[in-house]
């Protein structure tokens, strides 16, 4: 396989048509070699328009979704980033090339080890890979940017608390088949502004809380109903 030709085709046939036109993002996809973060058994699919299987039943996002997330976040060199869901480490690698520092949290020990090795082998030193469940937030530190690399039915209060005032969080919110990528900006200590970006589908984040389906119904006895007439 001609890897550079396959990368070019990925960018021109998948990513540009999905409204990713930021030249910095497109160049980033050339600089950070996606195939270096794909499991060896699936290396031939590194540039395909599909999710790639990872250990423990997880997946890498499609290339176009990774690129669109990077475009929407517009990470700056002075910013610190929190990612929930390290996977193979590829999204953290993309973020690391734009940010000051990245903390990525992974619930699966096998994936944590994979992400750490991939990032180290690639020479990326401004990423810390932490083991844990970050769906409810990660400590008391606040970040300029928070990225949730898995879908959630709703964004938890703990994750919102990890966003600095003036910072932003990107997550795919909802349940299949209706999910929307949202960017949430913290506008004050207690207020947030949410913008819907685009519709997509993404594997749910492990342990993401499911909103209650309970609906309150008011029942009347016949005597109570008579009193209302």
Buried (B, 14 or more C-beta within 10 A) or exposed (E): EEEEEBBEEBBEEBBBEBEBEBEEBBEBBEEBBBBBBBBEEBBEBBBBBEBBBBBEEBBBBBBBBBBBBBBBBEBEEEBBBBBBBBBBBBBBBBBBBBBBBBBBBBBBEEBBBBBBEBBEEBEBEBBEBBBEBBBBBBBEEBBBBBBBBBBBBBBBEEBBBBBBEEBBBBBBBBBEEEBBBBBBBBEEEEEBEEEEBBEBBBBBBBEBEEEEEEEEEEEEEEEEEEEEE
